[in-house]
Amino acid sequence: MSDYRYRHFTLRTLLHDLRFPAGSPAPGEPFPDFDLPTTDGGRARKADLVGQRPLFVVAASFT
């Protein structure tokens, strides 16, 4: 049994997963507030990051 969501990973699968779900922010809209745990036990907050330097956020899972 596989832990992966898809039996075969294809370009079509990738493009399907990259669609924005209904109700999510569209490209160019303000990013919502967030407060997330980091791998070193700290916190990552929008207020601590936005405006300090360019910020590129990617949140995705293909499995």
N, C-alpha and C positions, 0 to 999 in steps of 0.2 A: 504494500500500500504506500502511496506517495503522499508526502506532506504538501505537495504543490497543488495549487488551485486548478491548473490547466495540465492536461495530458501532454500537449505539444504547445510550445511557445512560438508564436508567429507574429509577423508585423501587424497583421489584422488584430490580433489580441492586444498588442501594445497600443495601437491607435484607439481601440475600443476602451481600454482602461484609462486613457488620457483625457477622455471627455469629462467636462465639468458636470458634476451632478446638479440637479435642480436645486436652486436656493444657495448655491455656493458662490463666493465672490468671482466675478469675471476678471480677466486680465485687465489691469489698469485701475481697478477699484481699490480703495484703501484696504490694507490687510487687517483682519480682525485682531483684537487683543488676544494674547496668548501667554500662558505661564506653564512651561513644560520642564520636566526633569531632564538633566544632562547625564551623560554616562559617568561623570566623575562625582555624582551626588549633589551637584549644584542645581540651579534653576536658570532657565532661559526665558526672559520676559520681553515682550515687544517694547515696553517702555525703556528697557536697558539697551536695546539694539538700534531701534529706528532713530535716524538723525545723526548717529555717530559716524557711520560710514556706509557705503553701499551694502545692501542686504539682499541676498538671493535665497529664497526659501523653497525647498522641494520636499513634498510629503507624498510618498507613493509606496505602494507595495504590489508586487506582481505575483505574490504567492498567497 
